Amino acid sequence: MTTSTYLFGDAPPDTRDDNAVMLDALAGMLDPFSRRQLRRVGVRADARCLVVAVGASCIAATLAEMAPHGDIAATDIDLTPSRRHPRIRLIRHNIVTDPLPDDGYDLIHVRLLLAHLPTDQRTAVLTRLVDALTPGGLLIVEEFEPTWRSSVLSAPDPDEADRLFAAYHRAFGAVLTGSGNDLTWGRRAHHAMRALGLHVDTNGHTGTWTGGQPGCLLPYATAGVIRDRLTAAGMTPDDIDAFRTLLLHPDLVVKGNLALSHVGRAPTGS
Ligand SMILES: C[S@@+](CC[C@H](N)C(=O)[O-])C[C@H]1O[C@@H](n2cnc3c(N)ncnc32)[C@H](O)[C@@H]1O
């Protein structure tokens, strides 16, 4: 039985290094933004928290600091890259098929996973996460808006860089869509969370990155992990190689994809 359609779930073994670079790059790009969001909304010292699909992010560790008397669980189908911490219960867990570890969470954080699920699974998972919140509890859903086509701010040859980024944008978009990924989910999450009764507040973030920094290592590593799929979707092997070389060039400057953080608060019931 197929339990997950996660695009990177069946990456070939020889792309493990790129997969690790990809998860580290996501943490480097987005952890500061997620941390700011957590500080903005506030976390009770005794909060029960769940981080779904933690990857290599430090979000669970941030929650452990903010909730010194709380309980912090972090899940993923693959815990190999996940950071160990004495206060965090790391649980190997498939959010699509396994029951949630507990319920009654004051805060649930899920970043860059739901877009990868087919619509029926995404809706079912979102509903279960909302149902697992305490009254007044928070569900934070964070996703990218895919905008690779317009990333380049400066490059040794800006027109050629634009061409390579546009080729990546087209091919990666086709690969994502072909795997069930919803490219509108990054913003539509707001609507879906409202429809489930949450009061939702959305903030955006982007950053500027030079070649070799996390915002460039993300597409560098992603293109390595899904090289065959990008080729099948029309990006030539030569363009993939040129794109990856460019992403390490110190004279490349890009803006990262817009990240949206949707903070949904459950009704208090009073
Ligand atoms: C794009 S990465 C994001 C990682 C992390 N949330 C971040 O933003 O840095 C997606 C993560 O979801 C995990 N994942 C994929 N399918 C999953 C599932 N069905 N249940 C739990 N985790 C899953 C992957 O192993 C991976 O760590």
The ligand as an SDF file (V2000), in Angstrom:
LIG
                    3D

 27 29  0  0  0  0  0  0  0  0999 V2000
   10.2760   19.3310    2.8930 C   0  0  0  0  0  0  0  0  0  0  0  0
   10.7240   18.4940    4.3350 S   0  0  0  0  0  0  0  0  0  0  0  0
   10.4050   19.7070    5.6070 C   0  0  0  0  0  0  0  0  0  0  0  0
   11.1290   19.4040    6.8920 C   0  0  0  0  0  0  0  0  0  0  0  0
   10.8840   20.4280    8.0230 C   0  0  0  0  0  0  0  0  0  0  0  0
    9.4880   20.4950    8.3790 N   0  0  0  0  0  0  0  0  0  0  0  0
   11.3670   21.8040    7.6100 C   0  0  0  0  0  0  0  0  0  0  0  0
   10.5350   22.6480    7.2430 O   0  0  0  0  0  0  0  0  0  0  0  0
   12.5870   22.0550    7.6960 O   0  0  0  0  0  0  0  0  0  0  0  0
    9.3840   17.3860    4.5880 C   0  0  0  0  0  0  0  0  0  0  0  0
    9.5660   16.4570    5.7690 C   0  0  0  0  0  0  0  0  0  0  0  0
    8.3690   15.6910    5.8840 O   0  0  0  0  0  0  0  0  0  0  0  0
    8.6880   14.3530    6.1910 C   0  0  0  0  0  0  0  0  0  0  0  0
    7.5510   13.5300    5.7680 N   0  0  0  0  0  0  0  0  0  0  0  0
    7.1820   13.2250    4.5030 C   0  0  0  0  0  0  0  0  0  0  0  0
    6.0430   12.4960    4.5060 N   0  0  0  0  0  0  0  0  0  0  0  0
    5.6730   12.3510    5.8160 C   0  0  0  0  0  0  0  0  0  0  0  0
    4.6070   11.6970    6.4680 C   0  0  0  0  0  0  0  0  0  0  0  0
    3.6620   11.0500    5.7620 N   0  0  0  0  0  0  0  0  0  0  0  0
    4.5520   11.7420    7.8310 N   0  0  0  0  0  0  0  0  0  0  0  0
    5.5240   12.4010    8.5400 C   0  0  0  0  0  0  0  0  0  0  0  0
    6.5650   13.0280    7.9740 N   0  0  0  0  0  0  0  0  0  0  0  0
    6.6470   13.0100    6.6240 C   0  0  0  0  0  0  0  0  0  0  0  0
    9.9860   14.1030    5.4540 C   0  0  0  0  0  0  0  0  0  0  0  0
   10.7100   13.0110    5.9720 O   0  0  0  0  0  0  0  0  0  0  0  0
   10.6940   15.4500    5.6400 C   0  0  0  0  0  0  0  0  0  0  0  0
   11.4730   15.4770    6.8220 O   0  0  0  0  0  0  0  0  0  0  0  0
  1  2  1  0
  2  3  1  0
  2 10  1  0
  3  4  1  0
  4  5  1  0
  5  6  1  0
  5  7  1  0
  7  8  2  0
  7  9  1  0
 10 11  1  0
 11 12  1  0
 11 26  1  0
 12 13  1  0
 13 14  1  0
 13 24  1  0
 14 15  1  0
 14 23  1  0
 15 16  2  0
 16 17  1  0
 17 18  1  0
 17 23  2  0
 18 19  1  0
 18 20  2  0
 20 21  1  0
 21 22  2  0
 22 23  1  0
 24 25  1  0
 24 26  1  0
 26 27  1  0
M  CHG  2   2   1   9  -1
M  END
$$$$
